[in-house]
Structure formats: structure tokens, C-alpha cells
Amino acid sequence: MRFVLDTEQQDMAETLRDVLARADVPAIAREWAARDPARWRKLWGELGELGVTGLTVPAERGGLGLGPVELTVVLQECGYAGLPGPVIESLALLPALLPGFDGSEVGTALIPQVLPYALDADQAGAVYDCGPGGPRRLTGISLHRKESFDPARRLFEVEHTGSETVPSAPFEQAFDLAVLGCSAYLLGMGRRALDLATEHVKQRHQFGRPVGEFQAVKHHLADALLHLEFARPLVRAAALSVRGPQGSRDTSAAKLTAADSAHRAARTALQLHGAIGYTAEHELHRFLTKITALRQSWGTPAWHRDRLAQVLNPDAPIGTS
């Protein structure tokens, strides 16, 4: 089992990070939250030219035909940049679930129990109701905006007058791939929050010294980094096993660990920034809200713990000593 990225995967990550850095994602996120998708769509087109939007789409359908490991590489960089939009749906879930899904499409989905509202449904080309019974493309839809902790995660309750059954692959594996993608996205966001905190304590001075030179601050940063580094191999292991019999177990473990480590990094970053980290104008705020929202998305921590318990010992009563 190989846990180290090869040269091509490392080059992919570096290229994507450069593209996203040049695109000014913070400005794109603010515009996206304000329902101005122009620059987001331009960036999505650029990602399509790089092959990112067709990453896991088979080569015979015009995609790159790459696998879950490359998917985690891409989504980790998307998380590091804080790229808004139905990225996990369009890059992970729908290409795996729908054989006819075009890599250039932007789609979103509803999944009973774990995704009751459709993310950015007003900007998606199609809204799918997905579940073990098979996906349906909803028609005649009307959207009702719901409150979201993250302004750039625009959630919609979807009413519809009709639906179309579409050919699909097995739901469980596609769902696990999306959970894996969310884990990688969280890992990237956690690392970005930690990097923002590290840069801040280098620049902020107290008693004539950078705050980052104080031992207590170093301990907080090291502790957050340690948890992120422990989560990384779990995400990588899940990418290698997601298509196997232990896929559900490993993706739930990866989601739990990545979400907790990203949340810890965000809390550490907020503590080291102080009150300025709460302000909506500060870059850290964007990652605080998105990490908090995604920690509860694609299955809450309690949902994944229950799922893990059932996989590891299906006969044991849950919630008893």
C-alpha cells in the first residue's frame, strides 16, 4: 500500500495550487455568495481545460480516467483554496454515480438523511435526488433558500413537479467516493487555516518579539499540525480502499478524522488570531465557517460513528456500555 504521492500527482497538486492562487478565490467566493457566478464559471472552465472537471470520467467519455487518489489530491487543493460551489458533487459523486455525466457539467444533489438541501441549486445545470433506490433528475423545480452557516454554501430546499430516472452505477460506492472527497477537502482547509495562523504569529509582535517565538504558541501549532498529519494517511488509505469491500469503513474513518483535525486547526487559528479572526473581512473567517459547515455535511460525526460501529461490530448494541 503506497501512501506517498508519485511525481505526477505532486505536479498535479502544485499546478492546481498555482492556478487557484492566481484566480483570487477569496474574491470569487465573495461574489459567489452574492449570486455573481461569472468569475467562478470562468475558473471552472479553466479547470476543465486542465482536465480537472473530467478527472474521474473515463477516457472514452472525454475524461482523464484517473482514480480516487488523484481525486483526493485535487479536492485537497480545492479545500486549501476554499473554492466554493458544488465541487464535491460535480467532481466526486455524480461522475461516479451517473455514467452519462459530462465532466464539464455542474450538478448538485439531494441525499436523504445526509444532504436534505441542494447546494447551489440555482447555479447547477441539474439537481439529482440520489439514494439507494436510484438517482432521479428533478424537473419542474422551485427553490427555497435556507440559512447556511457559511454564506458561500448556498443551500436550497427543492420542490419539483416531476422527475426522470437516469442510468446509474451502485449508489453506495459513489457516496463513499463523495465522502472521501469531502475528507480531502476538509484536510486542505485545515492546512490552510494552520498556514494562516503560522503566518499571523510571525508578523504579530508582543514584548518586542514575534508571537510565534513563544513556546505556548509553538505547542498549539504543533498539536494542530500533528492531528492533520495523522488524518492524511487515513484519507490516503481510504482512497486506496474505497472501491473495495472495506470502502465504507475506511471513508467514514477518514471523514471523522479529517473533520476533527480541520476543526482543531480552525480553533487553534482563531485563538492565535484573536478577535480579528471573527471578522467576516478576514481570510480566516472564510475557512472557519466552511470547516464548521462541512464537518456536518456528507454525514455528521455521529452518523459516521454509527456507521463505523455497525461495520466493525454489527451485533453490538450502540449507545450502551
Buried (B, 14 or more C-beta within 10 A) or exposed (E): EEEEBEEEBEEBBEEBBEBBEEBBBEEBBBBBBEEEBEBBBEBBEBBBEBBBBBBBBBEEBEBBBBBBBBBBBBBBBBBBBBBBBBBBBBBBBBBBBBEEBBBBBBBBBBBEEBBEBBBBBBBBEBBBBBBEEBBBBBEEBEBEEEEBEBBBBBBBBBEBEEBEEBEBEEBEBBBBBBBBBBBBBBBBBBBBBBBBBBEBBEEBEEEEEBBBEBEEBEEBBEEBBEBBEEBBBBBBBBBBBBEEEEBBBBBBBBBBBBBBBBBBBBBBBBEBBEEEBEEEEBBBBBBBBBBBBBBBBBBBBEBBBBBBBBBEEEEEEEEEE
